[in-house]
Structures are given as C-alpha cells and as structure tokens.
Amino acid sequence: MDFDSKKILQRMDKEEYEKNKVDEMFNTKHRLFEFLHFRLKTLVNLETSQKLGWYKRRWGIDIKQFYNPKDSRVIGDLDRIIEELNMELERVKSLTNKQFRKKFS
C-alpha cells in the first residue's frame, strides 16, 4: 500500500488543532463555572443552587451540539461556542450582586 504522507500530516494537524480547540472550550467552561461557584459561595454562602444546576445543564446541551464527547468528534464550529462561553463569562462577571442573586440563588 502506498500512503500519501501529505494527507496523513494534514489529518494529524487537523486532529491536533481540534484537540486544542476542545481543550480551550472546556477550559473556558470550567473558568465560567468556577467563577459562578466562587461568587455564589462568597455572596450567598451556598455551594450550589437549583438555578445554577439548570444553567449548567443548558450549557452542557449547547456544548454537545458542537462536540460529542463519547467518540471525541467535533460536530460544529468550536470557535463559535468558545466565543459564546467567553462572552457569557464576561456578562456574568459584570452582574451586580443583586442581579447575580436573582439569577443564580
């Protein structure tokens, strides 16, 4: 069998790129949830809340539309979900204490 090394290298580069994007997506998600848990604990003295649970499930569903963790397959545009997660992190950081309590506690 004759293998085309250029195609193999392109496939390996694509897999490496996707792996880096998946890692970036999950790191951003973890930063968002760590911030939420920290602020919830310091502001309201709660570890978690039902509203936070619903919020996390919603993001889990959104992420599964772009990435299938069972077979490590990228389905959609990871840059888009990373951008949405970053925007959400900034939005949550800018909430006042009153707004944060209303939304998450």
C-alpha positions in Angstrom: 0.0 0.0 0.0 1.2 3.4 -0.9 0.5 6.1 1.7 0.3 9.8 1.0 2.4 11.4 3.7 1.0 14.9 2.9 -2.6 13.7 3.6 -1.5 11.9 6.8 0.2 15.0 8.0 -2.8 17.2 7.2 -5.1 14.8 9.1 -2.7 14.8 12.1 -2.6 18.7 12.0 -6.4 18.9 11.9 -6.7 16.4 14.8 -4.2 18.4 16.8 -6.0 21.7 16.0 -9.4 20.2 17.0 -7.9 18.8 20.2 -6.5 22.2 21.2 -9.9 23.8 20.4 -11.7 21.2 22.5 -9.3 21.8 25.4 -9.8 25.6 25.1 -13.6 25.2 25.1 -13.6 23.0 28.2 -11.1 25.3 30.0 -13.4 28.3 29.3 -16.4 26.4 30.5 -14.6 25.4 33.7 -13.5 29.0 34.3 -17.1 30.2 33.9 -18.4 27.6 36.4 -15.6 28.1 38.9 -16.4 31.8 38.9 -20.1 31.1 39.4 -19.4 28.7 42.3 -17.0 31.1 43.9 -19.3 34.1 43.6 -22.3 32.0 44.8 -20.3 30.8 47.8 -19.0 34.2 48.8 -22.2 36.2 48.1 -24.9 33.8 49.2 -23.0 31.2 51.3 -24.2 28.4 49.0 -22.2 25.8 47.3 -24.7 25.3 44.5 -28.3 26.1 43.7 -31.1 24.7 41.6 -30.9 27.7 39.2 -27.1 27.1 38.8 -27.9 23.4 38.0 -30.3 24.4 35.3 -27.8 26.9 33.9 -25.0 24.3 33.8 -27.3 21.7 32.1 -28.2 24.3 29.4 -24.6 24.9 28.6 -24.0 21.2 28.6 -26.6 20.8 25.9 -25.2 23.7 23.9 -21.7 22.2 24.1 -23.0 18.7 23.0 -24.3 20.4 19.8 -20.7 21.2 18.8 -18.8 18.3 20.3 -19.6 14.7 21.0 -17.6 13.6 24.0 -18.4 9.9 23.6 -16.4 9.4 20.4 -14.4 12.7 20.6 -15.9 14.0 17.5 -16.2 17.7 16.6 -19.6 18.4 15.1 -19.8 22.2 14.8 -17.8 25.3 14.9 -15.8 25.2 18.2 -14.7 28.8 17.8 -18.3 29.9 18.0 -19.0 28.1 21.2 -15.7 29.3 22.7 -16.7 32.9 21.8 -20.1 32.4 23.4 -18.6 31.0 26.6 -16.2 33.9 26.8 -19.0 36.4 26.3 -21.1 34.7 28.9 -18.2 34.8 31.4 -17.8 38.5 30.8 -21.5 39.0 31.2 -21.7 37.1 34.4 -18.7 39.0 35.8 -20.4 42.3 35.1 -23.6 41.4 37.0 -24.2 43.4 40.1 -24.7 41.5 43.4 -28.4 42.0 43.3 -28.6 40.7 39.7 -26.4 37.8 40.5 -28.5 36.7 43.5 -31.7 37.0 41.4 -30.3 34.9 38.5 -28.4 32.2 40.4 -29.7 31.8 44.0 
